[in-house]
Amino acid sequence: MHISEGVLPPQVWIGGFVVAGGILAATVRKMKTDELPKISVITAVFFVASLINVPLGPTSVHLLLIGLVGVVLGWTAFVSIFLGLTLQALLFQFGGVTALGANACMMGIPALCAYGIFSLRKRFKIKHREAVFGAIAGASGTLLAGIFLAGFLALSGDQFYGVAKLALLAHIPVMIIEGAVTGFAAAFLHKVKPEILEGNALDASRY
Amino acid sequence: MHPDIDKYAHITSPIHRWDPRVKIAFLGVLIITIATLNKLPLIAVAFACCIALVLISRLPVSFVTKRLLPATFLLLPFFIIIPLTMPGETAVKILAFSFNLEGLVIASKVYLKALSIVMLIITIMGTAPFTDSLKAMERLKMPSMLVQMTLFTYRYIFVFLMETKRMNTAMCSRNFIKKTNLHTLKTMGNFVGMLLVRSFEKAEKIYQAMLSRGYDGVLKTFFEYKIVALDYVKGSLVMIVCITLFIGDKLL
């Protein structure tokens, strides 16, 4: 789910860079030097994990894990997603260099929202709340990314309305898969290494 | 798909010999120029220039075409969707559908622009080792923090690719087969979770190892770049192309 090179008009992709740059500057300022290599290592995991294909009927889709990045990394999720997209553009030619800012907004902002949704779980006393809220965070992260994608395309002119609608529809099955995988992964992390989900995950790696 | 973009960085060509900083700066300007073009004839000229650059770089054609595939397939549906959904007068009625021919022009513009830019990225990234290109980007005043993180992430992608391969083999040897069902999703969720748990532990060890080798948040390199006059000559040629394309697009 990337916006490709050449689709967006200059005012939209430059706007994307401005917004992404603003969020990056705000989050990078809060980062400490010791977090830098750690976020990179975890970004590498998400990069590799997003290459995993999940079968969907006759075809297969690859994992996005937007929601899980938010759940695990919290505020630094945006930086991680920006890095992942940069590497995808440079190494695989997925997405694009000019569309990088727009793509970072499209996936990074939903990741931050997923983090917000997941941290609400503490207010609820229900069974399997990590799984439930993980699933909601994963699904809504994907849905939001779909809405952003459709929005960017619609902003680019009337000719892309049709593409925008189809792109949004294509997100529905992905949403279900993402929700399930994120829910199960959150439940697993809660069982095996609960510190990771406590918001200060980077400190939790100290032992 | 394998992240071996710099597989052919060791061969020689005028592009390979070009100083990475000058190369990235000037071809970067070309990328931005192409991204702002609006007229089909000029986009076609830009496309031809990009093909010429790829040929000059002597990167194997099969390598380049394989890397162009994702962009190629992702944008093909545009040729059908845009003409079918775009409102306009030049529509041709085929059965019950109105097919807008103007949509085909728009789709080909997007398509040629995308392929041109992707070819340029392959030329930039394919003609120097990835780490050299990143160091050059840092010299060009890109935020050092982001460059460093990209470098670290790039380094560890290969480690975790091996790790996933190992875990995959372990799952296959227990007769796990991916299917469209909840069990597969649960297994994939646990798989990603396990990968994360391992990486958190690894991240701390890596950081300790870096500290013990004197890491203090600044990237240090041993080699220096040397720019010769020829680097700027190549740069000016690219600049002339950029200006011609830009003015042509405004005048036409």
Interface residues (C-beta under 8 A of the other chain):
Chain A: H2 S4 E5 G6 V7 P10 W13 L24 V28 M31 T33 D34 L36 P37 K38 I39 S40 V41 I42 T43 A44 V45 F47 V48 A49 L51 I52 N53 V54 P55 L56 G57 L63 L65 L68 V72 V79 F82 L83 G84 T86 L87 A89 L90 L91 F92 Q93 F94 G96 V97 T98 D158 Q159 F160 Y161 G162 V163 K165 L166 I177 A180 V181 T182 G183 F184 A185 A186 A187 F188 L189 V192 K193 I196 A201 A204 S205 R206 Y207
Chain B: M1 P3 I5 I31 I32 A35 T36 R67 L68 P70 A71 L74 L75 P77 F78 I81 I82 L84 T85 M86 P87 G103 I106 K109 V110 Y111 L112 K113 A114 S116 I117 V118 I121 I122 M125 F130 P143 M145 L146 Q148 M149 T150 L151 F152 T153 Y154 R155 Y156 I157 V159 F160 L161 E163 T164 K178 K179 T180 L182 T184 L185 K186 M188 G189 N190 F191 V192 G193 M194 L195 L196 V197 S199 F200 E201 K202 A203 E204 I206 Y207 M210 Y215 D216 G217
